[in-house]
């Protein structure tokens, strides 16, 4: 019994070193696991580092150099950082959070117009506020459509984009996190005027749908073959020739079952 326990523990150790999670019972302590574990060890081993044009091969010195590098990398260098005491802010409930996001109602638009002075200078269209008050019944549909268009925020102004950038910079200063603009993209929906100009202001690139976000495809029709490219690529990676030659029949069957069993869950997660 003690011998079997030792063998089982050795098998578990090799399986954990191989980092292969999709094989459970098909292959035990076989060539495949030893090959994968050896490959991972070879890839993760640091046998030398370069510093100032010279190579360091002493393992103890390498450990110290790596430790010093990351300590300096994550060391606080700023003597002052803006701080927000969130306890001083009054919190709002869920209903109050949702309220600003609703569409403008006719009553509040009319109330806003009535609160404006009637005899002030006319707007860019040449009409004073008294005109809108007098002919509200005729103009209200156009005004409400304009307010709806404004609420949906479809047309961006240059200053509005700059404000977004400023807000993100403030967030970086407060939280200590930094946004990598080279890894961020604008994805326009339908036609957006001056898209390249907006991207230049923010400092990011432009992409088109379909795309991938956190491993999940966005904007793809589930009937298109394109959406399955990621699955096919991952399958081909797992079935590389040098790997497949070390898999037994049970291992191949376990791999197929693991992939096929996960497909329904994957598809349901994409199209709720």
Secondary structure, DSSP 8 states (H G I E B T S, - for coil): -HHHHHHHHHHHHHHHHHT--S-SSS--SSHHHHHHHHHHHHHH----EEETTEEE--HHHHHHHHHHHHHHHTS---S------GGGS----HHHHHHTTS---HHHHHHHHHHS-TTS---TTS--HHHHHHTHHHHHHHHHHHHHHHHHT-S--HHHHHHHHHHHHHHHHHH-----GGG-EEE--S--TTHHHHHHHHT-EEE-SSEEETTEEES--TTSGGGGHHHHHHHHHHT-HHHHTT--HHHHHHHHHHHHHHHHHHHHHH--
